[in-house]
Amino acid sequence: MTEYNPRDLADLVIRPIVTEKATLLMEQNKYVFDVIIKATKPQIRAAIESLFEVKVVAVNTLRPPRKKRRVGRFVGYKTQYKRAIVTLAPGDSITLFPDV
């Protein structure tokens, strides 16, 4: 397996996704993150394992189509993003909401 620089890996993950669907996936030990568009599955796996100190079993990615946005008469597009669904090993978990 290729070694990755931990500083570069931290920049791959943009934010965790907290939606109703993502919360339901957490019950199956799957977590959803927005990642940079150039990130590969091995890089995402290494980033999640180093950031949260868990064992990743699988990484699924998806790139939804760009959406049009208009401001007055100007038509543009929203920025494109990549979403990663990370399955963790049984017994591992990520605390997205620390007890305050």
C-alpha positions in Angstrom: 0.0 0.0 0.0 1.3 3.5 -0.8 2.2 5.8 2.0 0.4 9.2 2.0 1.5 12.4 3.8 -0.9 12.9 6.7 -1.0 16.7 6.1 -2.2 16.1 2.5 -4.8 13.6 3.6 -6.4 16.0 6.1 -7.2 18.4 3.2 -9.0 15.7 1.2 -12.1 15.6 3.5 -14.1 18.8 3.3 -16.9 18.1 5.8 -19.2 15.3 7.1 -22.7 15.3 5.7 -25.5 15.4 8.3 -28.8 14.8 6.5 -31.7 12.5 7.2 -30.4 9.9 4.8 -26.8 10.1 6.1 -28.1 9.7 9.7 -29.9 6.5 8.7 -26.7 5.2 7.1 -24.9 5.8 10.4 -27.0 3.0 11.9 -25.4 0.6 9.4 -21.9 1.9 10.4 -21.6 4.0 7.2 -20.6 7.7 7.2 -20.9 10.3 4.5 -18.3 12.9 3.7 -17.8 15.6 1.0 -14.3 15.2 -0.4 -12.3 17.1 -3.0 -13.1 16.1 -6.6 -9.6 14.7 -7.3 -9.6 12.3 -4.3 -9.3 8.6 -5.1 -10.8 5.8 -3.0 -7.4 4.7 -1.6 -6.7 8.3 -0.6 -10.1 8.7 1.0 -9.6 5.4 2.9 -6.2 6.5 4.2 -7.5 10.0 5.1 -10.5 8.6 7.2 -8.3 6.0 8.9 -5.7 8.6 9.9 -8.1 11.4 10.9 -10.5 9.3 13.0 -8.3 6.3 13.9 -10.8 3.7 12.6 -10.6 0.7 10.2 -12.3 1.4 6.8 -13.9 -1.7 5.1 -15.2 0.0 1.9 -15.4 3.4 0.2 -18.1 4.2 -2.3 -18.0 7.5 -4.2 -20.5 9.5 -6.2 -20.4 12.6 -8.3 -23.9 14.1 -8.8 -24.5 16.2 -12.0 -24.0 19.9 -11.8 -27.0 22.1 -11.1 -27.7 25.3 -13.1 -28.0 28.5 -11.2 -29.0 31.9 -12.5 -28.5 35.4 -11.2 -30.6 37.7 -13.2 -29.8 37.0 -16.9 -26.5 35.2 -16.1 -26.6 31.5 -16.1 -23.9 29.5 -14.3 -23.4 26.3 -12.5 -22.9 25.3 -8.9 -19.5 23.9 -8.1 -19.1 20.2 -8.6 -18.3 18.0 -5.6 -17.6 14.4 -4.8 -19.4 12.5 -2.0 -17.8 9.5 -0.2 -19.8 6.9 1.7 -17.3 5.1 4.1 -18.2 1.8 5.7 -16.3 1.1 8.9 -15.4 -2.2 10.5 -17.8 -3.6 13.1 -17.0 -2.0 16.5 -15.6 1.2 15.1 -17.5 4.5 15.0 -16.9 8.2 14.4 -18.2 10.7 16.8 -19.7 13.5 14.7 -21.6 15.1 17.6 -19.4 15.2 20.7 -21.2 15.5 24.0 -21.2 19.2 25.0 
